[in-house]
């Protein structure tokens, strides 16, 4: 009888342990971030396309002004252009003077 009670208690503990160990799977949100990004990109492209079409329909001085601005800024880069000699000079300024003379770098 005592054994049966111990066995039942162990079974109950095992069930509780396994129940506590169960981790519910996280469900993905229905609106994923990838589709949100795509929606934003498509909206931006649609707005630009609509603006270009309106400008084409209006024509005249407004279109010429926008065209000239576009051609002036076409090759402008978002990435800053660096002069590599200046970068090298600034990098060498970071190295202490005693390491420059013998040409070795200690780690």
Secondary structure as UniProt FT lines:
FT   HELIX           2..21
FT   HELIX           33..58
FT   HELIX           60..73
FT   TURN            74..75
FT   HELIX           84..94
FT   HELIX           97..102
//
